[in-house]
Amino acid sequence: MGPALSDLIGLLPGDPDIVQPLVALALSILLYAFAWGLARLWAPRLRRRLPSLGDAMAGHVRAIVRHGAAALLLTLALPFFPKDGLGHLVLGMTLGAAVALLSIHILKGLAMPRWAVVPLALILFILIVSGSGGGIAPVSEMLDGIGMNLGKRRITLLGLLSIAATCVALFAAVRLANRVISRSIQKADSFDPTQKLLAQKLAAITVIVVAFFIGVDLLSIDLTAFAVFSGALGLAIGFGLQKTFGNLIAGIILLMDRSIKPGDVIVVGDSFGWVNKIGVRAVSVITRDGKEHLIPNENLMTQEVENWSYSDRNVRVRIPVGIAFDSDLKLAQRLMLQAAQESPRVLRNPKPNVWLTAFGESRVEHDILVWISDPEGGVGNVKSDVLGRVWQLFRDHGIAIPYPQRVIHQAPDRQQS
């Protein structure tokens, strides 16, 4: 079909060496315009049918469809031009640009760093243009000729570029797979939040393991070459990563038995707050001060942990209040109960209560017992609100809040002058 098209171009007026690349350039523009239209038509449908993929690529779906369709159309048009002609080279350059832009948008959608995106796109462009001009073999031989010998092995520039490109591609594939799987699990209605998080962690580990073995196979790495060092290396890694693997297993166990899950309000040592997320190494606990404490998963397995929302999110708050001995006891208790009931975060069921707890040195001691269902919102602000209302009601009704008083009696001086 290529010679037939060349004959057809030869019938056009003018020099074939000028007409052929102009036709190839016009065809490239036409195919890219057609790909642009396809992207506008199919990108919204693709996002609707594959919402997880659309969310994972974060706004790059249309560009990926556009450059991918253009690369496919240009690949189909490339054989129609003779390989030794300028038209073939023009289409090859356009194809290389399309593939490079496609890789850039895919890697940017996966939040890959610029230092990894630009070199990979440049390598793809050079390889495709070299192949279109019939020069990919000489380029490969040139890159393979640049290297150095290390013992019985030879390290070449071509090998290093292959390793770098493979690592970047696998890293991008792992990140894309994790994003798609994570969003698919997040939208599953049959899992609760804890099961979703556990499934995401297990899926991420599986994807990494599969990518590792695929990378070993693609790079033709002979693992038996490390057999001599496997014992010492395994022992060193075992000691070095003992805590890391311990925290990983502890995090999985915490998710499996659901003793601690995201959103729980816990107290570990001096750390009080709600669980933001359970990571591979540590649990993130955000305190009321906005500080984020990273507590190793293993500590939550070995230390005593208070989980205020393990089986029930309702938490009882104790608020001590003292009144003077000469106050109207029944009125004071009724006002304390009224203050608790008027506080917006205090639950009506279980209802608040007021207990007389002791007769102190200078006051009658009470406890206002209230229940809240949102302990992540803090406890101190509930106490402050209730005590502020108690203070105002006591002032309005003449109930005195005593303060400690000491009477000192001085004995008369009996020393004789």
C-alpha positions in Angstrom: 0.0 0.0 0.0 3.0 2.3 0.6 4.2 2.2 -3.0 0.7 2.9 -4.3 0.5 6.0 -2.1 3.9 7.0 -3.3 2.8 6.7 -6.9 -0.3 8.7 -6.1 1.9 11.4 -4.5 4.2 11.3 -7.5 1.3 12.3 -9.7 0.9 15.6 -7.8 2.7 18.6 -9.4 6.0 19.5 -7.9 9.0 17.8 -6.5 8.1 14.5 -4.7 10.7 15.1 -2.1 8.8 18.3 -1.1 5.3 17.1 -1.8 5.6 13.9 0.2 6.5 15.5 3.6 3.9 18.2 3.0 1.2 15.5 2.5 2.5 13.7 5.7 2.4 16.9 7.6 -1.2 17.7 6.4 -2.2 14.1 7.3 -0.7 14.4 10.7 -2.7 17.6 11.4 -5.8 16.0 10.1 -5.4 12.9 12.3 -4.6 15.0 15.3 -7.8 17.0 14.7 -9.8 13.8 14.4 -8.2 12.5 17.7 -9.2 15.9 19.3 -12.8 15.4 18.4 -12.7 11.8 19.6 -11.4 12.9 22.9 -14.2 15.4 23.4 -16.7 12.8 22.5 -15.4 9.7 24.4 -13.6 11.2 27.4 -16.8 12.0 29.3 -18.2 8.6 28.5 -15.0 6.9 29.7 -15.2 8.9 33.0 -18.8 7.8 33.5 -18.2 4.1 32.7 -14.8 3.9 34.6 -15.2 6.4 37.4 -12.3 4.9 39.4 -9.9 5.3 36.5 -11.2 8.9 35.9 -10.7 9.8 39.5 -7.2 8.2 39.6 -6.0 10.3 36.6 -7.3 13.5 38.1 -8.3 15.7 35.1 -5.9 14.1 32.5 -8.4 11.7 31.0 -9.2 13.9 27.9 -5.6 14.6 27.1 -4.7 10.9 27.5 -7.5 9.9 25.2 -6.5 12.6 22.7 -2.8 11.7 22.5 -3.5 8.0 22.7 -6.0 8.1 19.8 -3.6 10.2 17.8 -0.7 7.8 18.4 -2.9 4.9 17.3 -4.1 6.6 14.1 -0.5 7.7 13.2 0.7 4.2 13.7 -1.9 2.9 11.3 -0.9 5.7 8.7 2.9 5.2 9.0 3.1 2.1 6.7 1.6 4.0 3.8 4.8 6.0 3.4 8.1 4.5 2.3 10.6 4.1 5.1 13.4 5.9 3.3 11.2 9.0 2.5 10.8 12.3 4.4 7.1 11.7 4.7 7.7 8.6 6.9 10.1 10.7 9.0 7.5 13.5 9.4 4.8 11.0 10.6 7.4 9.3 12.8 8.2 12.6 14.5 4.5 13.3 15.0 4.0 9.8 16.4 7.0 10.3 18.8 5.5 13.6 20.0 2.1 12.0 20.5 3.6 9.1 22.5 5.8 11.5 24.6 2.8 13.7 25.4 0.7 10.6 26.3 3.4 9.4 28.7 3.7 12.9 30.2 0.0 13.2 30.9 -0.2 9.7 32.3 2.7 10.3 34.7 1.5 13.7 35.7 -1.9 12.3 36.4 -0.2 9.9 38.8 1.7 12.8 40.5 5.1 11.5 39.3 8.0 13.9 39.8 9.2 16.0 36.9 12.7 14.5 37.0 11.2 11.1 36.1 8.5 12.4 33.6 10.7 14.4 31.2 13.6 11.9 30.7 11.2 9.1 30.0 9.2 11.1 27.5 12.4 12.2 25.8 13.6 8.6 25.5 10.4 7.5 24.0 10.5 10.4 21.5 14.1 9.6 20.4 13.4 5.9 20.1 10.3 6.3 17.9 11.9 9.0 15.7 15.0 6.8 15.3 12.9 3.8 14.4 10.9 5.9 11.9 14.1 7.0 10.2 15.6 3.5 10.2 18.2 4.4 12.8 17.1 2.7 16.0 19.6 -0.1 15.6 22.6 2.3 15.3 21.3 4.3 18.3 21.0 1.1 20.3 24.5 0.0 19.3 25.9 3.4 20.2 24.3 3.4 23.6 25.3 -0.2 24.2 28.9 0.6 23.3 29.2 3.3 26.1 29.9 1.5 29.3 32.4 0.0 31.7 33.3 -3.5 33.0 32.8 -4.4 36.6 34.2 -7.9 37.1 32.5 -10.3 34.8 29.6 -7.9 34.2 29.4 -5.0 31.8 27.3 -1.9 32.6 26.3 0.1 29.6 24.3 3.3 29.0 21.7 1.3 27.2 21.3 -1.0 30.2 21.0 1.9 32.6 18.4 3.6 30.5 16.4 0.4 30.2 16.5 -0.1 34.0 15.5 3.5 34.6 12.6 3.4 32.1 11.4 0.0 33.5 11.5 1.3 37.1 9.6 4.5 36.2 7.0 2.5 34.2 6.6 -0.1 37.0 6.3 2.7 39.6 3.7 4.5 37.5 1.8 1.2 37.0 1.9 0.4 40.7 0.6 3.9 41.6 -2.2 3.7 38.9 -3.2 0.2 40.1 -3.3 1.3 43.7 -5.4 4.4 42.9 -7.9 2.5 40.8 -8.2 -0.4 43.3 -8.4 2.0 46.3 -11.2 4.1 44.7 -13.1 0.9 43.6 -12.9 -0.4 47.2 -13.9 2.9 48.6 -17.1 2.9 46.5 -18.1 -0.6 47.5 -21.2 -0.6 49.6 -20.7 -4.1 51.0 -17.7 -3.1 53.1 -17.6 -1.0 56.3 -14.8 1.6 56.6 -12.5 -0.7 58.5 -12.9 -3.5 55.9 -12.3 -1.0 53.1 -9.1 0.2 54.7 -7.9 -3.4 55.3 -8.7 -4.4 51.7 -6.8 -1.3 50.4 -3.7 -2.2 52.5 -3.7 -5.8 51.4 -4.2 -4.9 47.7 -1.4 -2.4 47.9 1.0 -5.0 49.3 -0.1 -7.5 46.6 0.4 -5.0 43.8 4.0 -4.1 45.0 4.9 -7.8 45.2 3.6 -8.5 41.7 5.4 -5.5 40.3 8.7 -6.6 41.9 8.6 -10.0 40.3 7.5 -8.5 36.9 10.5 -6.1 37.2 12.9 -8.9 37.9 11.6 -10.8 34.9 11.7 -7.7 32.6 15.2 -6.8 33.6 16.4 -10.4 33.5 17.9 -10.2 36.9 19.4 -13.6 38.0 18.5 -13.9 41.7 20.8 -16.9 42.1 23.7 -14.5 41.7 22.9 -13.2 45.1 22.8 -16.6 46.7 26.2 -16.2 48.4 25.0 -13.0 50.2 21.4 -14.1 50.8 22.1 -15.4 54.3 24.0 -12.4 55.6 21.7 -10.0 53.7 18.6 -11.7 54.9 19.8 -11.6 58.5 20.8 -7.9 58.2 17.4 -7.0 56.7 15.6 -9.1 59.3 17.2 -7.2 62.2 17.0 -3.8 60.4 13.4 -4.1 59.4 12.2 -6.0 62.4 10.3 -3.1 63.8 9.0 -2.1 60.4 7.5 -5.6 59.7 6.2 -5.7 63.3 4.4 -2.5 62.8 3.0 -3.6 59.5 1.6 -6.9 60.9 0.3 -5.0 64.0 -1.5 -2.5 61.7 -3.2 -5.4 59.7 -4.2 -7.1 63.0 -5.7 -3.8 64.3 -7.8 -3.6 61.2 -8.8 -7.2 61.2 -10.1 -7.3 64.9 -11.4 -3.7 64.6 -10.2 -2.8 68.0 -9.0 0.6 66.6 -10.3 2.1 63.4 -10.3 5.5 61.8 -12.6 8.0 63.6 -12.2 6.3 67.0 -11.3 8.5 70.0 -8.4 7.0 71.9 -6.0 7.7 74.8 -2.5 6.3 74.6 -0.2 7.5 77.3 -0.3 11.3 77.2 -1.9 11.3 73.7 -5.6 12.0 73.4 -7.4 12.5 70.1 -9.2 10.8 67.3 -7.6 8.3 64.8 -7.1 10.0 61.5 -5.7 7.0 59.6 -3.9 3.7 60.2 -0.7 3.6 58.1 1.8 0.9 57.3 4.1 2.0 60.1 2.0 4.2 62.5 -1.4 5.4 63.5 -2.1 9.1 63.1 -3.9 10.6 66.1 -5.0 14.2 65.9 -5.3 16.0 69.2 -7.7 18.9 70.1 -4.7 21.2 69.7 -4.4 20.3 66.1 -1.2 18.3 66.7 -0.8 15.0 64.9 0.8 12.2 66.9 2.3 9.3 65.0 2.1 6.3 67.3 3.7 3.0 66.1 1.2 0.3 65.4 3.1 -2.1 67.7 2.6 0.3 70.7 -1.1 0.0 70.3 -0.8 -3.8 70.5 1.4 -3.9 73.6 0.3 -0.8 75.6 -2.9 -0.1 77.4 -5.2 1.9 75.1 -8.5 3.7 76.1 -10.9 3.6 73.2 -13.8 5.9 73.9 -15.7 4.8 70.9 -14.9 1.1 70.6 -18.4 -0.3 71.0 -20.4 2.9 71.8 -19.6 6.5 70.9 -21.4 7.8 73.9 -19.0 9.1 76.6 -20.0 10.3 80.1 -18.3 13.5 81.3 -18.0 14.3 85.0 -18.2 18.0 86.0 -17.6 18.7 89.8 -19.4 21.7 91.3 -19.4 23.0 95.0 -22.0 25.2 96.7 -22.1 26.9 100.1 -23.5 25.1 103.1 -26.2 27.7 103.6 -27.5 27.4 100.0 -30.8 26.0 99.0 -29.7 22.5 98.1 -32.7 21.4 96.0 -32.7 24.7 94.0 -29.0 24.5 93.4 -29.3 20.9 92.1 -32.2 21.9 89.9 -30.2 24.8 88.4 -27.2 22.5 87.7 -29.5 20.0 85.9 -31.0 22.9 83.9 -27.5 24.1 82.9 -26.6 20.6 81.7 -29.8 20.2 79.7 -29.4 23.5 78.0 -25.9 22.7 76.8 -26.1 21.9 73.0 -23.7 18.9 72.9 -25.2 17.2 76.0 -27.4 14.3 75.1 -31.0 14.1 76.2 -30.8 10.3 76.3 -29.0 9.1 78.4 -30.3 12.1 80.4 -27.9 14.2 82.5 -27.9 13.8 86.3 -26.7 15.6 89.4 -25.2 13.6 92.3 -24.3 14.9 95.8 -20.9 13.3 96.4 -19.5 14.7 99.7 -19.5 17.4 102.4 -16.3 19.2 102.0 -14.5 21.5 104.4 -16.2 24.6 103.0 -18.7 23.4 100.5 -21.2 20.8 99.5 -19.7 18.8 96.6 -21.7 17.7 93.6 -21.0 16.0 90.3 -22.9 16.9 87.1 -22.9 13.8 84.9 -23.6 14.4 81.2 -23.3 12.3 78.1 -21.9 13.3 74.7 -21.8 11.4 71.4 -19.0 13.2 69.7 -15.9 12.9 71.9 -13.7 13.9 69.0 -15.1 17.4 69.5 -13.3 17.5 72.9 -14.4 17.2 76.5 -13.0 20.5 78.0 -15.3 22.7 75.9 -18.4 20.8 77.2 -17.3 21.3 80.8 -16.6 25.0 80.1 -20.1 25.5 78.6 -21.9 23.8 81.4 -19.9 25.5 84.1 -20.5 28.9 82.5 -24.3 28.3 82.5 -24.1 27.1 86.1 -22.3 30.3 87.1 -24.9 32.5 85.5 -27.9 30.6 87.0 -26.3 30.6 90.4 -25.8 34.4 90.2 -29.4 34.9 89.1 -30.8 32.9 92.0 -28.4 33.8 94.8 -26.6 30.5 95.1 -23.1 31.1 96.5 -20.0 29.2 95.3 -17.7 29.2 98.3 -13.9 29.5 98.4 -11.6 28.0 100.9 -11.2 30.1 104.1 -8.7 29.7 106.9 -9.1 31.2 110.4 -5.8 31.7 112.2 -5.9 32.1 116.0 -2.8 33.6 117.6 -2.2 32.7 121.2 -1.4 35.6 123.6 2.2 36.2 124.4 2.8 34.9 127.9 6.5 35.8 128.1 7.2 37.9 131.0 9.3 41.0 130.5 
